Amino acid sequence: MRRFSWFNATSLTFGFAFLYLPMLILIIYSFNESRLVTVWAGFSTKWYGELFQNEQFLDAAWVTLKVAFWSSTVATVLGTLAAYIMVRAGRFRGRGLFSGMIYAPLVMPEVITGLSLLLFFIAIGLDRGVLTIVLAHTTFSMCYVSVVVTSRLVSFDRSLEEAALDLGCTPFDAFRSVTLPIIMPAVISGWLLAFTLSLDDLVIASFTSGPSSTTLPIKIFSAVRLGVTPEINALSTIMIGLVTLGVISASLVSRATAKKERA
C-alpha cells in the first residue's frame, strides 16, 4: 500500500484551497458591514435584507428555479429512457447515430449550442421566454443524466428483471417495480446534476431568454459588469448553500439506498 507522502498532502491542500478559498472569502464578505466588498468594516446581515427587497433579483431567482426544476425533470425522464434503450435494446439500426445525438452536447461548445437553438426558435416562430430556456436546458442536460444512469444500468443484475418476468410481470411492471427502485439513486443524482447545470448556465440562457425571462446568472453577470456589490455576495452565498444542501441530500439518499441493498 502506497504511503500518503508530504508531497501528496501539500498538493491536495493547495488544490482544495485553490478551489474553495475564493468561495470562503465570498461567503465571509457577504456579512461585511461596508458596501466596499474589499474592506472589512464589521459583521452584518443587512445585505441579505437588502437582497430580499430587490425585486429584480427575486424575479430572476424565481425564473431560474422554475426553469431548473422543469428542465431537470424533463431531462431526467428523457435521459433515463435514452440510457435504458442504449443498455437494454442491444444492437439496432441507427444505434450509432442515436448514441452520437445523445452525447453530442457533452463536447459541443455552449456558444454553438445556444446559437443553433436561437436560430431554430426563430425559424419556427417561437417567442423567446421561459419555455425556450427550458427546452434549451433540457437539450444539453439530458446527456449528463443519460451518462449517470447508463453507468448504473451497466452494472445492474439483469437476473432480477428476468425473475420478475418469470413471475408474470410485464416488461413495464418489471421496470417500474424492480429496475427503477434500484437505479433510483442514479436517477436522483442525474436530476440534481441537471438542476445544478441549469442554475449555473449563462451562455445558452443568454441566447434563448427573452426580455421577461432573465435568469439569475444573466442578472448577476449584468450587475457585475457595473461592479461587485454586497448583495451579489449574499446571493452567491445563498446559491452555494442550496447546492451544498442538494449534494449532501443526494449523498444521504445514496447511502441509505446502499444500506438497504446490502441488508
LORO-53293 format. One record per atom (N, C-alpha, C, O, CB): residue in one letter; x, y, z. Coordinates in steps of 0.2 Angstrom, whole numbers, padded with zeros to 4 digits, always signed. Glycine has a CB too. Layout:
BEGIN
aXYZ...
This chain:
BEGIN
m+0004-0006+0000m+0000+0000+0000m+0004+0006+0000m+0009+0007+0004m-0005+0000+0006r+0003+0011-0005r+0007+0017-0005r+0006+0022+0000r+0000+0023+0002r+0006+0020-0012r+0011+0024+0003r+0011+0029+0009r+0008+0036+0006r+0010+0038+0000r+0017+0030+0013f+0005+0039+0010f+0002+0046+0009f+0008+0051+0010f+0009+0053+0016f-0004+0048+0013s+0012+0053+0005s+0018+0057+0006s+0016+0064+0008s+0010+0067+0007s+0022+0057+0000w+0021+0068+0010w+0020+0075+0011w+0019+0079+0005w+0015+0084+0005w+0026+0078+0015f+0022+0077-0001f+0020+0080-0007f+0013+0079-0009f+0010+0084-0012f+0025+0077-0013n+0010+0073-0008n+0003+0072-0010n-0001+0076-0005n-0006+0079-0008n+0001+0065-0009a+0000+0077+0001a-0004+0081+0006a-0003+0088+0004a-0008+0092+0004a-0001+0080+0013t+0003+0091+0002t+0003+0098+0000t+0000+0099-0006t-0004+0104-0007t+0011+0099+0000s+0000+0095-0011s-0003+0096-0017s-0011+0096-0016s-0014+0100-0019s-0001+0090-0022l-0013+0091-0012l-0020+0091-0011l-0023+0097-0007l-0028+0100-0009l-0022+0085-0007t-0019+0100-0002t-0021+0106+0001t-0021+0112-0003t-0026+0115-0003t-0016+0107+0007f-0016+0113-0007f-0016+0118-0012f-0022+0118-0017f-0025+0123-0019f-0009+0119-0016g-0023+0112-0019g-0028+0111-0024g-0035+0113-0021g-0039+0116-0024g-0029+0104-0026f-0037+0110-0015f-0043+0112-0012f-0043+0119-0010f-0049+0122-0011f-0044+0108-0006a-0038+0122-0008a-0038+0129-0007a-0039+0133-0013a-0043+0138-0012a-0031+0131-0004f-0036+0131-0018f-0037+0135-0025f-0045+0135-0027f-0047+0140-0029f-0033+0132-0030l-0048+0129-0025l-0055+0128-0027l-0060+0132-0022l-0064+0135-0025l-0057+0121-0028y-0059+0131-0016y-0064+0133-0011y-0062+0139-0007y-0066+0142-0004y-0065+0127-0006l-0056+0142-0007l-0054+0148-0003l-0058+0154-0006l-0060+0158-0002l-0046+0149-0004p-0058+0155-0013p-0062+0160-0016p-0069+0160-0013p-0072+0165-0012p-0062+0160-0023m-0072+0154-0013m-0079+0154-0011m-0080+0156-0003m-0084+0159-0001m-0082+0147-0012l-0075+0154+0001l-0075+0155+0008l-0074+0163+0009l-0078+0166+0013l-0069+0152+0011i-0070+0166+0005i-0069+0173+0005i-0076+0177+0003i-0078+0182+0006i-0063+0176+0001l-0079+0174-0002l-0085+0177-0004l-0090+0177+0001l-0094+0181+0003l-0088+0174-0011i-0091+0171+0005i-0096+0170+0010i-0094+0175+0016i-0099+0178+0019i-0096+0163+0012i-0088+0175+0018i-0086+0180+0023i-0088+0187+0022i-0091+0190+0026i-0079+0179+0025y-0087+0189+0016y-0088+0196+0014y-0095+0198+0013y-0097+0203+0012y-0084+0198+0008s-0099+0192+0012s-0107+0193+0011s-0109+0196+0018s-0115+0199+0018s-0110+0187+0009f-0106+0195+0024f-0108+0198+0030f-0104+0204+0032f-0104+0206+0038f-0107+0192+0035n-0101+0207+0027n-0097+0213+0028n-0102+0219+0029n-0107+0220+0026n-0093+0215+0022e-0101+0224+0034e-0105+0230+0035e-0104+0235+0030e-0109+0238+0028e-0103+0233+0042s-0098+0235+0027s-0096+0240+0022s-0099+0239+0015s-0100+0233+0014s-0089+0242+0022r-0101+0244+0011r-0103+0242+0004r-0097+0241+0000r-0098+0238-0005r-0107+0249+0002l-0091+0243+0002l-0085+0241-0002l-0083+0234+0000l-0082+0232+0006l-0079+0246+0000v-0083+0230-0005v-0083+0222-0004v-0076+0220-0002v-0075+0214+0000v-0085+0219-0011t-0071+0224-0003t-0064+0223-0001t-0062+0226+0005t-0056+0225+0007t-0059+0225-0007v-0066+0229+0009v-0064+0232+0015v-0069+0230+0020v-0075+0231+0020v-0065+0240+0015w-0066+0226+0025w-0070+0224+0031w-0071+0229+0036w-0067+0232+0039w-0066+0218+0034a-0078+0230+0038a-0080+0235+0042a-0084+0232+0048a-0088+0236+0051a-0084+0241+0038g-0084+0226+0049g-0088+0223+0054g-0093+0218+0051g-0095+0218+0046g-0092+0228+0058f-0096+0214+0056f-0101+0209+0054f-0108+0212+0054f-0110+0216+0058f-0101+0203+0059s-0111+0210+0048s-0118+0212+0047s-0122+0208+0043s-0119+0205+0038s-0118+0220+0045t-0128+0207+0044t-0133+0203+0039t-0137+0208+0035t-0142+0205+0032t-0137+0198+0043k-0136+0214+0035k-0141+0219+0032k-0141+0218+0024k-0146+0219+0021k-0139+0226+0033w-0136+0215+0021w-0136+0214+0014w-0141+0209+0012w-0143+0209+0006w-0129+0213+0011y-0142+0204+0016y-0147+0199+0015y-0154+0202+0015y-0158+0200+0011y-0146+0193+0020g-0155+0207+0020g-0161+0210+0020g-0162+0214+0013g-0168+0215+0011g-0162+0214+0026e-0157+0218+0011e-0157+0222+0005e-0158+0217-0001e-0162+0219-0005e-0151+0226+0004l-0155+0211-0001l-0156+0207-0006l-0164+0204-0007l-0166+0204-0013l-0152+0200-0006f-0167+0203-0001f-0174+0201-0002f-0179+0206-0003f-0185+0205-0004f-0176+0197+0005q-0176+0212-0003q-0180+0218-0005q-0179+0220-0012q-0183+0225-0015q-0179+0224-0001n-0174+0217-0016n-0173+0218-0023n-0177+0214-0027n-0176+0208-0028n-0165+0217-0024e-0182+0217-0030e-0187+0213-0034e-0184+0211-0040e-0186+0205-0043e-0193+0218-0036q-0179+0214-0043q-0176+0212-0049q-0173+0205-0048q-0173+0200-0052q-0171+0217-0052f-0169+0205-0043f-0165+0198-0041f-0170+0193-0039f-0169+0187-0041f-0160+0200-0035l-0176+0195-0036l-0181+0190-0034l-0184+0187-0040l-0185+0181-0040l-0186+0193-0029d-0186+0191-0044d-0189+0189-0051d-0185+0184-0055d-0187+0179-0057d-0192+0195-0055a-0178+0186-0055a-0173+0182-0059a-0172+0175-0055a-0172+0170-0059a-0167+0186-0060a-0172+0176-0049a-0172+0169-0045a-0177+0165-0046a-0177+0159-0047a-0171+0171-0037w-0184+0167-0046w-0189+0163-0047w-0189+0160-0054w-0191+0154-0055w-0196+0167-0046v-0187+0164-0059v-0187+0161-0066v-0182+0156-0066v-0183+0151-0069v-0185+0167-0071t-0176+0157-0063t-0171+0152-0063t-0173+0145-0060t-0172+0140-0062t-0165+0155-0059l-0176+0146-0054l-0178+0140-0051l-0184+0136-0055l-0184+0130-0055l-0181+0142-0044k-0188+0140-0058k-0193+0137-0062k-0190+0133-0068k-0192+0128-0069k-0199+0142-0064v-0186+0137-0071v-0183+0134-0077v-0179+0127-0075v-0179+0122-0078v-0178+0139-0080a-0175+0128-0069a-0171+0122-0067a-0175+0116-0065a-0173+0111-0067a-0166+0125-0061f-0181+0118-0062f-0185+0112-0060f-0188+0108-0066f-0187+0102-0066f-0190+0114-0055w-0191+0112-0070w-0194+0109-0076w-0189+0106-0081w-0190+0100-0083w-0198+0114-0080s-0184+0109-0082s-0179+0107-0087s-0175+0100-0084s-0174+0096-0088s-0173+0112-0089s-0174+0100-0078s-0170+0094-0075s-0175+0089-0074s-0173+0083-0075s-0168+0096-0068t-0182+0090-0073t-0187+0085-0073t-0188+0081-0080t-0187+0075-0080t-0193+0087-0070v-0188+0085-0085v-0189+0083-0092v-0183+0079-0094v-0183+0074-0097v-0191+0088-0097a-0177+0082-0092a-0171+0079-0094a-0170+0073-0091a-0167+0068-0094a-0165+0084-0093t-0172+0072-0085t-0171+0066-0081t-0175+0060-0084t-0173+0055-0085t-0173+0067-0074v-0182+0062-0086v-0186+0057-0089v-0183+0055-0096v-0182+0049-0097v-0193+0060-0090l-0181+0059-0100l-0179+0058-0107l-0172+0054-0106l-0170+0050-0110l-0178+0064-0111g-0167+0057-0102g-0161+0054-0101g-0161+0047-0098g-0157+0043-0100g-0157+0058-0097t-0166+0045-0094t-0166+0039-0091t-0169+0034-0097t-0166+0028-0097t-0171+0039-0085l-0174+0036-0100l-0176+0032-0106l-0171+0031-0111l-0170+0025-0114l-0182+0035-0109a-0167+0036-0113a-0162+0035-0118a-0156+0030-0115a-0154+0026-0119a-0158+0042-0119a-0155+0031-0109a-0150+0026-0106a-0152+0019-0106a-0149+0014-0107a-0148+0028-0099y-0159+0018-0104y-0162+0011-0104y-0162+0008-0111y-0160+0002-0112y-0169+0012-0102i-0163+0012-0116i-0163+0010-0123i-0156+0008-0125i-0155+0003-0128i-0166+0015-0128m-0151+0012-0123m-0144+0011-0125m-0141+0004-0122m-0138+0001-0125m-0140+0017-0123v-0143+0003-0116v-0141-0003-0112v-0145-0009-0114v-0142-0015-0115v-0141-0002-0105r-0152-0009-0114r-0156-0014-0115r-0158-0016-0122r-0160-0022-0123r-0162-0013-0111a-0158-0011-0126a-0161-0013-0133a-0156-0017-0137a-0158-0019-0143a-0162-0006-0137g-0150-0017-0135g-0145-0021-0140g-0143-0017-0146g-0143-0011-0146g-0148-0028-0141r-0142-0021-0151r-0140-0018-0157r-0146-0017-0162r-0151-0021-0162r-0135-0022-0161f-0147-0011-0164f-0152-0009-0169f-0150-0004-0174f-0145-0001-0173f-0158-0006-0165r-0154-0004-0179r-0152+0001-0185r-0152+0008-0182r-0157+0010-0179r-0156+0000-0191g-0147+0012-0183g-0146+0019-0181g-0144+0020-0174g-0144+0025-0171g-0153+0022-0182r-0141+0014-0171r-0139+0015-0164r-0133+0020-0164r-0133+0024-0159r-0137+0008-0162g-0128+0020-0168g-0123+0024-0168g-0125+0031-0169g-0122+0036-0165g-0118+0023-0174l-0130+0033-0173l-0132+0040-0174l-0136+0042-0168l-0135+0047-0165l-0137+0040-0180f-0140+0037-0165f-0144+0039-0159f-0139+0040-0153f-0140+0045-0149f-0148+0033-0157s-0134+0036-0152s-0129+0037-0147s-0125+0044-0148s-0124+0048-0143s-0124+0032-0146g-0123+0045-0154g-0120+0052-0155g-0124+0058-0154g-0122+0063-0152g-0118+0052-0163m-0131+0057-0156m-0135+0063-0154m-0136+0064-0147m-0137+0070-0145m-0142+0062-0158i-0136+0059-0143i-0137+0060-0136i-0131+0063-0133i-0131+0067-0128i-0138+0053-0132y-0125+0061-0135y-0119+0063-0131y-0115+0069-0135y-0111+0072-0132y-0114+0057-0131a-0118+0071-0140a-0115+0077-0144a-0115+0083-0139a-0110+0087-0140a-0119+0078-0150p-0120+0085-0135p-0120+0091-0131p-0114+0091-0126p-0112+0096-0124p-0126+0092-0128l-0111+0085-0125l-0106+0085-0120l-0100+0088-0123l-0096+0091-0119l-0104+0077-0118v-0099+0088-0129v-0092+0090-0132v-0094+0097-0136v-0089+0100-0139v-0089+0085-0136m-0100+0098-0137m-0102+0104-0141m-0101+0110-0137m-0103+0111-0132m-0109+0104-0144p-0097+0115-0140p-0097+0122-0137p-0103+0125-0135p-0108+0125-0139p-0092+0127-0141e-0104+0128-0129e-0110+0131-0127e-0113+0137-0132e-0119+0138-0133e-0110+0133-0120v-0108+0140-0135v-0109+0146-0139v-0113+0143-0145v-0118+0146-0148v-0103+0150-0141i-0110+0137-0148i-0113+0134-0154i-0120+0131-0152i-0125+0132-0156i-0109+0128-0157t-0121+0128-0146t-0127+0126-0144t-0133+0131-0144t-0138+0131-0146t-0127+0122-0138g-0131+0137-0140g-0135+0142-0139g-0137+0146-0146g-0143+0147-0147g-0132+0147-0135l-0132+0147-0150l-0134+0150-0157l-0138+0146-0161l-0143+0148-0164l-0127+0152-0160s-0137+0139-0161s-0141+0135-0165s-0148+0134-0163s-0153+0134-0167s-0138+0128-0166l-0149+0134-0156l-0156+0134-0153l-0159+0141-0155l-0165+0141-0156l-0155+0133-0146l-0156+0146-0154l-0159+0153-0156l-0161+0153-0163l-0167+0155-0164l-0154+0158-0154l-0157+0151-0168l-0159+0151-0175l-0165+0146-0176l-0170+0148-0180l-0153+0149-0179f-0165+0140-0172f-0171+0136-0173f-0177+0139-0170f-0182+0138-0173f-0169+0129-0169f-0177+0142-0164f-0183+0145-0162f-0186+0151-0166f-0192+0152-0167f-0182+0148-0154i-0181+0155-0169i-0183+0160-0174i-0186+0157-0180i-0191+0159-0182i-0177+0164-0176a-0183+0151-0182a-0186+0148-0188a-0193+0145-0187a-0197+0146-0192a-0181+0142-0191i-0195+0143-0182i-0201+0140-0180i-0206+0145-0177i-0212+0144-0176i-0201+0134-0176g-0204+0151-0176g-0208+0157-0174g-0210+0156-0167g-0215+0159-0165g-0214+0157-0178l-0205+0153-0163l-0207+0153-0155l-0204+0158-0152l-0198+0159-0152l-0204+0146-0153d-0208+0162-0148d-0205+0168-0145d-0201+0166-0139d-0202+0161-0135d-0211+0172-0142r-0195+0169-0138r-0191+0168-0133r-0194+0169-0126r-0196+0175-0125r-0184+0171-0134g-0193+0165-0121g-0196+0166-0114g-0194+0160-0110g-0189+0156-0111g-0203+0167-0114v-0198+0159-0105v-0196+0153-0100v-0196+0146-0104v-0192+0142-0103v-0201+0153-0095l-0201+0145-0109l-0202+0139-0112l-0195+0138-0116l-0193+0132-0116l-0208+0139-0117t-0193+0143-0120t-0187+0141-0124t-0181+0140-0120t-0176+0136-0122t-0185+0148-0128i-0180+0143-0114i-0174+0141-0109i-0175+0134-0107i-0170+0131-0106i-0174+0146-0103v-0181+0132-0105v-0182+0125-0103v-0180+0120-0108v-0177+0115-0107v-0190+0124-0100l-0183+0122-0114l-0181+0117-0120l-0173+0117-0121l-0170+0112-0122l-0184+0119-0126a-0170+0123-0120a-0163+0123-0122a-0159+0119-0116a-0154+0115-0117a-0160+0130-0122h-0161+0120-0110h-0158+0117-0104h-0159+0110-0104h-0155+0106-0102h-0160+0120-0098t-0165+0108-0106t-0166+0100-0107t-0162+0097-0112t-0160+0092-0111t-0174+0099-0109t-0161+0101-0117t-0157+0098-0123t-0150+0096-0121t-0147+0091-0122t-0156+0103-0129f-0146+0101-0117f-0139+0100-0115f-0138+0096-0109f-0133+0093-0108f-0136+0106-0115s-0143+0096-0104s-0143+0092-0098s-0145+0085-0098s-0143+0081-0094s-0147+0096-0093m-0149+0083-0104m-0151+0076-0104m-0146+0071-0105m-0146+0066-0103m-0156+0076-0110c-0140+0074-0109c-0135+0069-0110c-0131+0067-0103c-0129+0062-0103c-0130+0072-0115y-0131+0072-0099y-0127+0071-0092y-0131+0066-0088y-0128+0061-0085y-0126+0077-0088v-0138+0066-0088v-0142+0062-0085v-0141+0055-0088v-0141+0050-0084v-0150+0064-0085s-0141+0054-0095s-0140+0048-0098s-0134+0045-0096s-0133+0039-0095s-0140+0049-0106v-0128+0048-0095v-0122+0046-0094v-0122+0043-0087v-0119+0037-0085v-0116+0051-0094v-0125+0046-0082v-0125+0044-0075v-0130+0038-0074v-0128+0033-0071v-0128+0050-0070v-0135+0038-0078v-0140+0032-0077v-0137+0026-0081v-0138+0020-0079v-0147+0034-0080t-0134+0027-0086t-0131+0022-0090t-0125+0018-0086t-0125+0012-0086t-0127+0024-0097s-0121+0022-0082s-0116+0019-0078s-0119+0014-0073s-0116+0009-0071s-0112+0024-0075r-0125+0016-0071r-0129+0011-0066r-0132+0005-0069r-0132+0000-0066r-0134+0015-0062l-0135+0006-0075l-0138+0001-0078l-0133-0004-0081l-0135-0010-0081l-0142+0003-0084v-0127-0002-0082v-0122-0007-0085v-0120-0012-0079v-0119-0018-0081v-0116-0003-0087s-0120-0010-0073s-0118-0014-0068s-0124-0017-0064s-0124-0021-0059s-0114-0011-0062f-0130-0017-0067f-0136-0019-0064f-0137-0027-0066f-0136-0029-0071f-0142-0015-0067d-0139-0030-0061d-0140-0038-0061d-0147-0039-0065d-0152-0038-0062d-0140-0041-0054r-0146-0041-0071r-0152-0042-0075r-0156-0048-0073r-0162-0049-0075r-0150-0043-0082s-0153-0052-0069s-0157-0058-0067s-0163-0056-0062s-0168-0060-0062s-0152-0063-0063l-0163-0050-0059l-0168-0048-0055l-0174-0046-0060l-0180-0048-0058l-0166-0042-0051e-0173-0043-0065e-0178-0042-0070e-0181-0048-0073e-0187-0049-0074e-0176-0037-0076e-0177-0053-0075e-0179-0059-0078e-0183-0063-0073e-0188-0066-0075e-0173-0064-0080a-0181-0063-0066a-0185-0066-0061a-0192-0063-0061a-0197-0067-0060a-0182-0066-0054a-0193-0056-0061a-0199-0053-0061a-0203-0055-0067a-0210-0056-0067a-0198-0046-0061l-0200-0056-0073l-0204-0058-0079l-0206-0065-0079l-0212-0066-0081l-0199-0057-0085d-0202-0069-0076d-0204-0076-0075d-0210-0077-0070d-0214-0082-0070d-0198-0080-0072l-0211-0072-0065l-0216-0072-0061l-0223-0069-0063l-0228-0068-0060l-0214-0069-0054g-0223-0067-0070g-0229-0064-0073g-0229-0057-0074g-0234-0054-0076g-0234-0066-0069c-0224-0053-0072c-0224-0046-0073c-0223-0044-0081c-0219-0048-0084c-0218-0043-0069t-0226-0039-0083t-0225-0037-0089t-0218-0033-0089t-0216-0031-0084t-0231-0032-0092p-0215-0032-0095p-0209-0028-0095p-0210-0021-0092p-0205-0019-0088p-0207-0027-0102f-0215-0018-0093f-0216-0011-0089f-0217-0012-0082f-0214-0008-0078f-0222-0008-0092d-0220-0017-0079d-0221-0018-0072d-0214-0020-0069d-0212-0018-0064d-0226-0024-0071a-0210-0024-0073a-0203-0026-0071a-0199-0020-0070a-0195-0019-0065a-0200-0031-0075f-0199-0015-0075f-0196-0009-0075f-0198-0005-0069f-0194-0002-0065f-0196-0005-0081r-0204-0004-0068r-0207+0000-0063r-0206-0003-0056r-0204+0001-0051r-0214+0002-0064s-0206-0009-0055s-0206-0012-0048s-0199-0014-0046s-0198-0015-0040s-0211-0018-0048v-0195-0016-0051v-0188-0019-0049v-0183-0014-0052v-0179-0012-0048v-0188-0026-0053t-0183-0013-0058t-0177-0009-0061t-0177-0002-0058t-0171+0001-0056t-0177-0009-0068l-0182+0002-0058l-0182+0009-0057l-0180+0010-0049l-0176+0015-0048l-0189+0012-0058p-0183+0006-0044p-0181+0007-0037p-0173+0006-0036p-0170+0010-0032p-0185+0003-0033i-0170+0002-0040i-0163+0000-0039i-0159+0006-0042i-0154+0007-0039i-0162-0007-0042i-0161+0008-0048i-0157+0013-0051i-0159+0020-0049i-0156+0025-0051i-0157+0013-0059m-0164+0021-0044m-0166+0027-0042m-0161+0032-0039m-0161+0038-0041m-0171+0026-0036p-0156+0030-0035p-0150+0034-0033p-0147+0038-0039p-0145+0043-0039p-0145+0031-0029a-0146+0034-0045a-0143+0037-0051a-0147+0042-0054a-0145+0047-0057a-0141+0031-0056v-0154+0040-0054v-0159+0045-0057v-0159+0051-0053v-0159+0057-0056v-0166+0041-0057i-0159+0051-0046i-0159+0057-0042i-0152+0061-0043i-0153+0067-0043i-0160+0055-0035s-0147+0057-0044s-0140+0061-0045s-0141+0064-0052s-0138+0070-0052s-0135+0056-0045g-0144+0061-0057g-0144+0064-0063g-0149+0070-0063g-0147+0075-0066g-0147+0059-0068w-0154+0070-0059w-0159+0076-0058w-0155+0081-0055w-0155+0087-0057w-0165+0074-0054l-0151+0080-0050l-0148+0085-0046l-0142+0088-0050l-0141+0094-0050l-0144+0082-0040l-0139+0084-0054l-0134+0087-0059l-0137+0091-0064l-0134+0097-0066l-0130+0081-0062a-0142+0089-0067a-0146+0093-0072a-0148+0100-0069a-0148+0105-0072a-0152+0089-0075f-0151+0099-0063f-0153+0105-0059f-0148+0110-0058f-0148+0116-0059f-0157+0103-0052t-0142+0108-0056t-0136+0112-0055t-0133+0115-0061t-0132+0121-0061t-0131+0108-0051l-0133+0111-0066l-0131+0114-0073l-0136+0119-0075l-0133+0124-0078l-0131+0108-0078s-0142+0119-0074s-0147+0124-0076s-0146+0130-0072s-0146+0136-0075s-0154+0121-0076l-0145+0129-0065l-0144+0135-0061l-0138+0139-0063l-0137+0145-0063l-0143+0133-0054d-0133+0135-0066d-0126+0138-0067d-0126+0141-0074d-0121+0145-0076d-0121+0133-0066d-0130+0139-0079d-0129+0141-0086d-0130+0148-0087d-0135+0152-0084d-0134+0137-0090l-0126+0151-0091l-0126+0158-0093l-0126+0159-0100l-0130+0163-0103l-0120+0162-0090v-0122+0155-0104v-0121+0156-0111v-0127+0154-0115v-0130+0158-0119v-0115+0152-0114i-0130+0148-0114i-0136+0146-0118i-0142+0150-0116i-0146+0151-0120i-0137+0138-0116a-0143+0151-0109a-0148+0155-0107a-0148+0162-0110a-0154+0165-0112a-0149+0156-0100s-0142+0165-0111s-0142+0172-0114s-0144+0172-0121s-0147+0177-0124s-0135+0175-0114f-0144+0166-0125f-0146+0166-0132f-0153+0165-0132f-0157+0167-0137f-0142+0160-0136t-0156+0161-0127t-0163+0158-0128t-0168+0162-0123t-0174+0161-0124t-0163+0151-0127s-0166+0167-0119s-0170+0170-0115s-0173+0176-0118s-0170+0179-0123s-0166+0172-0109g-0179+0179-0116g-0182+0185-0118g-0182+0190-0113g-0179+0190-0108g-0189+0183-0120p-0185+0196-0115p-0185+0202-0110p-0188+0201-0103p-0186+0203-0098p-0188+0208-0113s-0193+0196-0103s-0196+0195-0097s-0194+0188-0094s-0198+0186-0089s-0204+0195-0098s-0189+0185-0096s-0187+0179-0093s-0179+0179-0092s-0176+0175-0094s-0188+0173-0098t-0177+0184-0088t-0170+0185-0087t-0168+0180-0081t-0172+0180-0076t-0168+0192-0085t-0163+0176-0082t-0161+0171-0076t-0156+0174-0072t-0154+0180-0073t-0158+0165-0079l-0155+0171-0066l-0151+0174-0061l-0144+0175-0063l-0141+0180-0062l-0151+0170-0055p-0141+0170-0067p-0134+0171-0069p-0133+0177-0074p-0128+0180-0074p-0131+0164-0073i-0138+0177-0078i-0138+0183-0083i-0139+0190-0079i-0135+0195-0080i-0144+0183-0088k-0143+0190-0074k-0144+0196-0070k-0137+0197-0066k-0135+0203-0065k-0149+0195-0065i-0134+0192-0063i-0128+0193-0059i-0122+0196-0064i-0119+0200-0062i-0126+0187-0056f-0122+0193-0070f-0117+0195-0075f-0118+0202-0077f-0113+0206-0077f-0117+0190-0081s-0124+0204-0078s-0125+0211-0080s-0123+0216-0074s-0121+0221-0075s-0132+0212-0082a-0125+0214-0068a-0123+0218-0062a-0116+0218-0061a-0114+0224-0059a-0127+0215-0056v-0112+0213-0062v-0105+0213-0060v-0101+0217-0065v-0096+0220-0063v-0102+0206-0060r-0104+0218-0071r-0100+0222-0076r-0100+0229-0073r-0096+0233-0076r-0104+0222-0083l-0105+0231-0069l-0105+0238-0066l-0102+0238-0059l-0101+0244-0057l-0112+0241-0066g-0099+0233-0057g-0096+0232-0051g-0099+0228-0046g-0105+0227-0046g-0096+0239-0047v-0095+0224-0042v-0097+0219-0037v-0100+0223-0031v-0097+0227-0028v-0092+0214-0035t-0106+0221-0029t-0110+0224-0023t-0111+0218-0018t-0110+0212-0019t-0117+0227-0025p-0112+0220-0012p-0113+0216-0006p-0119+0211-0007p-0119+0205-0005p-0113+0219+0000e-0124+0214-0011e-0130+0210-0012e-0128+0204-0017e-0131+0198-0016e-0135+0214-0016i-0123+0205-0021i-0121+0199-0026i-0118+0194-0021i-0119+0188-0023i-0117+0202-0031n-0114+0196-0017n-0110+0191-0012n-0115+0187-0008n-0115+0181-0007n-0105+0195-0008a-0120+0191-0006a-0126+0187-0002a-0129+0182-0006a-0131+0177-0004a-0130+0192+0001l-0131+0184-0012l-0135+0180-0017l-0130+0174-0018l-0133+0168-0019l-0137+0184-0023s-0124+0175-0020s-0120+0169-0021s-0119+0165-0016s-0118+0159-0016s-0113+0172-0024t-0119+0167-0009t-0118+0163-0003t-0124+0159-0003t-0124+0153-0001t-0118+0167+0003i-0130+0162-0004i-0136+0158-0004i-0136+0152-0009i-0138+0146-0008i-0143+0162-0005m-0134+0154-0015m-0134+0148-0020m-0129+0143-0018m-0130+0137-0020m-0132+0152-0027i-0123+0145-0015i-0118+0140-0013i-0121+0135-0008i-0120+0129-0008i-0112+0143-0010g-0125+0138-0003g-0129+0134+0002g-0134+0130-0001g-0134+0124+0001g-0132+0139+0007l-0138+0132-0006l-0143+0127-0009l-0139+0121-0013l-0141+0116-0012l-0147+0131-0014v-0134+0123-0016v-0130+0117-0020v-0127+0113-0015v-0128+0107-0016v-0125+0120-0025t-0124+0115-0009t-0121+0111-0004t-0127+0107-0001t-0126+0101+0000t-0118+0115+0001l-0132+0110+0000l-0138+0106+0003l-0140+0100-0001l-0142+0095+0001l-0144+0110+0005g-0141+0102-0008g-0143+0097-0013g-0138+0091-0013g-0140+0085-0014g-0143+0100-0020v-0131+0093-0013v-0126+0087-0013v-0126+0083-0007v-0126+0077-0008v-0119+0090-0014i-0127+0086-0001i-0127+0082+0005i-0134+0078+0005i-0133+0072+0007i-0127+0087+0011s-0139+0080+0003s-0145+0076+0002s-0145+0070-0002s-0147+0065-0001s-0151+0081+0000a-0142+0072-0008a-0141+0066-0013a-0136+0061-0010a-0137+0055-0011a-0138+0069-0019s-0131+0063-0006s-0126+0058-0003s-0130+0054+0002s-0129+0048+0003s-0120+0062+0000l-0134+0057+0006l-0138+0054+0011l-0143+0049+0008l-0143+0043+0011l-0141+0058+0016v-0146+0051+0003v-0151+0046+0000v-0147+0040-0003v-0149+0034-0003v-0154+0050-0006s-0141+0041-0007s-0137+0036-0009s-0135+0031-0004s-0135+0025-0005s-0131+0039-0014r-0133+0034+0002r-0130+0030+0007r-0136+0025+0010r-0135+0019+0011r-0127+0034+0012a-0142+0028+0011a-0147+0025+0014a-0149+0019+0009a-0151+0014+0011a-0153+0029+0015t-0149+0021+0002t-0151+0016-0003t-0146+0010-0003t-0148+0004-0003t-0152+0019-0010a-0140+0012-0002a-0135+0006-0002a-0135+0002+0004a-0134-0004+0003a-0128+0010-0002k-0137+0005+0010k-0138+0001+0016k-0144-0004+0015k-0143-0010+0017k-0139+0005+0022k-0149-0002+0012k-0155-0006+0010k-0153-0012+0006k-0155-0017+0007k-0161-0002+0008e-0149-0010+0001e-0147-0016-0004e-0143-0021-0001e-0144-0027-0002e-0144-0013-0010r-0138-0019+0004r-0134-0023+0007r-0138-0028+0012r-0136-0033+0014r-0128-0020+0011a-0143-0024+0015a-0147-0028+0020a-0152-0033+0017a-0156-0037+0020a-0152-0023+0024
